[in-house]
Amino acid sequence: MFAKSLGDGAELRPLEPWQAEEFLAHMDRGREYVGQHVGLPDATPDLDSTRAWLQSYADKTATDTGRLYGIWLDGLLVGGVLFRLFDTQTGTCEAGCWLEPAASGRGLVTRAARVIIDWAVEERGMHRVEWLVSSKNTPSINVAKRLGMSRDGVLRESFLYRGVRQDTEVWSVLAPEWRSARAAHPADPPRTQA
């Protein structure tokens, strides 16, 4: 297994089914906070469903259709980033994130997302990286902005979440834009402030 330093005692690692107990404990710490905008807490209420959810991403990794990574801070799992969709035929993928409240405001998600987007663009040849987010999820929208993404539009009331129709914003960055921004700022500090 690899571990990629994100600075400040944080690292990025793959999340796998054997880590279900650790993941469930993490989700229990941040269930209410994460669940404000993301359905992950609802999909992982107990150990069996957590193991199944992690296995679904192990299966996506095996078929090259998605990826899942955890963010550890001082050895404690506090969040993650993922490619919910990863389509090598079209060169399009969808990135996403979650973070428990104790770890927010440190730039961890932005740094982790940069790592996986760099990999998708430079190693895998992805042309378009999308970021779909509830219009009410300001922290995630701010990550998209810090990543240099453009707001493509809003899918009005497109997602039913906990009985309420939500607007979904679509943000994206294209490979040439990503490369240009990274070339203009090659020495970006590892820590990004909100």
Helices and strands as residue ranges (DSSP letters): E 4-7, E 10-14, G 17-19, H 20-34, H 40-43, H 47-62, E 67-73, E 76-87, E 92-99, G 101-103, H 108-118, I 119-123, E 128-134, H 138-146, E 150-161, E 164-174, H 175-184
